[in-house]
Amino acid sequence: MDLKIKGKNALVCASSKGLGKACAMSLAREGVNVVMNGRTQETLDGAVQEVKSQASGTVSSVCCDITTESGRQQALAATDYYDIVVNNAAGPPPGDFHDWDRDAWIDALDANMLTPIEIIRTTVDGMIERGFGRIVNITSGAVKAPISFLGLSNGARAGLTGFVAGVARQVAAHGVTINNLLPGRFDTDRLRGGIQFNADKSEGDFHKMFEAGKNVIPARRYGDPAEFGEACAYLCSAQAAYVTGQNFLIDGGAYPGTL
């Protein structure tokens, strides 16, 4: 299916690996001109070459910390304007809520709530003027089913979700959509780090815990990041023009609720 976004300009934040890279890959295959972002030059360069190998549009990069003001300015200045923005940033570390002081909470809010809000604020008016815009925020399945040792992430991402619920309705009449993608357990460095944290805490075996984790998912496997990337591309498509303010949970059926 032609998603009708060839030639559009996209910023995909934190896209040097994992789910962000998968989103960049799917958009690039559709002919979108993609600007990728990461904090480590070597890792970012490798990801750019991988995406370029399958792209039909241009692929460039900005090495910066998107959670800082200077980093955002660099990324936003990489092209004249963006039609598509995929907001993403590394999640805060796992831990026990007793150990998180105010600074830890501010860091989490800066990265996973305030940074995407600032990027939305900076780009959405231009999208409105041009009559087309797609903003996708990578949040977490923990927004619907909180994970105890990821409390910093639970709080920050829930705050972003509340913000998006309001602003998405404000801009919908102008051809601009804002949606959230909520990943469950995908086979990424983030997932493996969380399993390692629990293994260290319980003196368990990482490999056994990694395999056991699949058994609590109805699909009996972890998600492939490429599947997530394709869902992101759809939300950025012309066909998704009537979809906004939504939270798309992609978790292999792990969430047990009906809503």
N, C-alpha and C positions, 0 to 999 in steps of 0.2 A: 504494500500500500504506500503510495506517495503521500508523505505527511505535509507536503506543500510548504516547507520551510527552507528550501534550498536558497542560499544567498543571504540568509539572515545572519546577524552577528550575535554570538553567544559568549558570555563569561561563565565558566564553570569553576567555581572556587574549590580549593583543596582537591585538585584532580590529578595529583601525581601518582595516586594509587587508590585501590579500593573502589568504593561505590562512586566516588567523584570521577575517577578515571573511566569507569564504565559508562557514566552519563556522557562524558566528553566523546567517547568512542561512538556511541549510538547517534549522537547529534552530528558528528563529523561524517559518518556514513550517509547521512541524509543531505549532505552538501552544505551544512551550516558552517560558517566561518567561526572557528572555535578559538577562544583565548583560554588557555589552561593556566592554573595557578598552583604553586606549592612553595614550601619553605626551604627545601633542600635542592640545590641546583642539579646535582648529579641524578637524583631520583626523578626530578621533573623532566630533565632532558631525555631520559630513557622512556618516560611515559609519552612525551611528545612524539618521539620517533615511532613508537608503537601505534599511536593514534594516526599519525600521518600515513602510515602504511595502508590504512583502510579508508582514508578520507577522500571525499570528492570536493571538499571546500578547503580553505586555508586553515592551518593550525599554527598558532604561535603561543608564546608563554610569557608569564611574568613571575619571576621568583621573588616572593615577598610574603610577609605574614599578613594575611587578609584580616586578621583580628585587630590590627593596628590602624590608626588613621592614615599614616604614611603608606602602609601597604595597600589600603583601599584606594587611595589616590593613584598609586601606580597602576593598579589593575584597571581602574575605571578610565584611565587615560590611554590605555593600550589601543583603543580604536575610537572612532568619532562618536559612536553610540552603540548601545546594546538593545537588541530586540528580545533577547532571551537571557535570563539570569538564573543560574542554578546556585543557590546558596548552600554552602557546606563548610564545615570546619571540624577539626578533630574534637572528639568529645572529651570532657574533663575526666580526670582519673577516677577509677573506682575507689571505694573505701567505706569507712564507718562514719556515719554522720556526726558522731561525737568529736571526730578529729578535724572537721571542717570549720575553719574560722571565717571571719568576714571576708578576708582577702581571697580565700578559696572560692567563696560564693561570687564575689565580684568578677574574678577571672572567668568563672563558668558563664555568668550572665553576659560578659563582654563577648565571649567567643560564640556562644550558641543562641543568644537572643538579641543583643544589641547590635552586633555586627550585621546580621541579615536585615535587621530593621533599618540600619543606616544605608545599606546598599539599596534596599527597596526605596527609601526616601530619595536617594540620589538619582535613581534611574527611572522611576515610574512616570514622572511628568513628561519626559521625552517619549516614552511609549504611548502615553495618552495622546500627545500631539500627532504622532505618526499613525495612530489608530490600530496599533498592534503591539502586544507585549505578552510575554509569558515569563512568569516567575515561579520557580519550583524550589521549595525549601526542603532539604534533606534533614528530617528530624529523627524520630526513633519510635519503634513500636512501644517503647516505654511510656509514651504519651498516653496510650490507652491502657497499658498494663505495666505500671511502674515496677522497676527492678531495684530491690533494696540497696544493693551495693553501688548503684549508679544514681544515687540521690541528687548529685549536682546536675547531672544530665536531665533527670526527671523534671527538676524544677525549672531549669533554664528553657528547655524545649517546650514545656507546657506554657510558659509565658509567651513564647513566640507564637504558639498555636492560637492563643487568645487574641493576640494582636492581629494576626492574619485574618481571623474570623470577621473582624470588623472592616479592615481596610480593603479586603477582597470585594466586599459589596459596594464600597465607595467607587471603585474603578471599573466595575464590570461593564457598565454601559459604554465604555470607551474602547472596547476590544482588547482589554488587558485582563488576564486571569492570573490568580495567585493560588497555588495549591501546595500542599505538603505531602511528601512521600515518607512513609513511616516504615523503615526496614525492620524486619525481625532478625533472625539469626542468619547472616550471610557469612560465607567463608572469607573473612578479611582479617587483616592484622588486628583490628579492633576486637573482633570476636576471640581470636586466639589469645590476645592479651588479657581479656576478662576471664577466660578459662584458666590461664596461667595464674592469675591473681587468686582465684578460688582454690586452685591446686596447692599453691604455696601456703595459703591460709589454713587449709585442712590437711596438709601433708599428704595430699593425694597424688595420683599419677596423671599427668597431663593427657597422655594419649588415651587412657581409659576414659577420662572425663570428657575428652573431645568426642569420642565415639558415642558415649552414653548420651551426650547432649542431643544427638539426632533422634533418639527414641522418644523424646517428649514432643516432637514435631510430627503432626499427622502425616506430612509428606515423607517423613523418615530420612530427611537429608537437610543439609544447610543450603541456603540459597546461593545461586551462582550470580556474582555481581553483574554479569551481562544481562540477566533477566531484569534486574533493577534498572539498568541503563535504558532498556527498551521501554519500560514503563515511563521513565522520565521523558524520553523522546516523544511518546504519545501525548503527554500532558503539554508539551511544547508545540504540538501540531495545530494545523488549521482545523482539523476534525474535532479537537477538544475545546473549541471556542465557547461551548455552552457549559463547561465544567470549571467551576471556580469556588474557592473557599472550602475545599474538601481536603480530607485527610485519608490518603490511600495507604492502607496497611498491607504490606507484602511480607507474609511471615509463614507461608506453607501451612496455614490453618491453625497455628499455635494459639491464637487468641480465641478463647472459648465463648465469647459473647455473641449476641445477635446484632448489636449496634456498634 
